[in-house]
């Protein structure tokens, strides 16, 4: 006969590696404007699904796309600037 045991201790046990590190939190903070811009784009696209295509929805989606591209550019520039900070002597 096999004993059935719970794995609750393994699942709910606290370990230091479960929490995000400071570097991971910094990366999330760096990317949060991009995440918010992508959410706005998704909201605009969802709103456009419920009704026939019109110019207002097209403009809303176009502006949201522009904000996403600008946020991606900013994140890429900040990441590139952070990796080259300090430079050569």
N, C-alpha and C positions, 0 to 999 in steps of 0.2 A: 504494500500500500504506500502511495506517495503522500507526503504531507504537503498541504497547501499553506504557503506562508505569504505574508504581505511584503510588498516592497516599499511600503510607505517611508521607512527610515531612509532608504536609498534615494527616494524621490524628494522628500522634504528636508533632508538633512542640510544644514547650512555649511557652505564651504566658501572660502575666500574667492575662489575663481568664478563663482556664480555672478558676483557683482561686476559691473563694467569698471574697467580701469580708468584712471584719469585721462590717459591718452585717448581711449575710446569715447569718453564724455566730451573731450575737446573736439574730436572729429565730428561727433553728432552736432555739437554747437556750431561748428564751422559750416556744416551742410544744412542746418535748419532753414535758412532762407530759401534754399533750393527746394527742400521738401515742401515748404509752405506754398511756393510758387507752383509746384507740380500738383498740389492738392487743389489750388485755385483753378488750374487748367482742367483738371478732372471734373470739378464742379461745373465749370462752364460747358464742358462737353456733355455732361449728364443733363443739364438744363436744356440743351439743344435737342436732346433725344425725344423729349416729350411733345414737341410741336413741330410743325413744318419749318423748313429752313427759312430764315429771314436775315436781313442785314444786321440787325442788332446782335443776334447770336453769333454771326460770323465775326463781327467786330470784337465781341467779348472774347471769343476763342483766339482770335489773332493777337489781341493785347495780352492774353494769358500766355500764349506761346512766346511772345517777345519777352515777358517777364521771366519765363523759364530759361530762355537762352541767356538773358542777362545774368541771372543767378548762377547758371552753369559757368559762365565766363568768370564771374567774380570768385567762385569757389576754386576754379582752376588757377586763376591768377594768385589767389592767396596761398594755395597749396604749392605752387611753383616758387613763390616768394619765400615761403617758409623753408623750403628745402635748399634754397640757395643763399639763405641768410648767413651772414658771417663772411662769405666770400674769401678770396685769396688774400694773402698778406701783402 
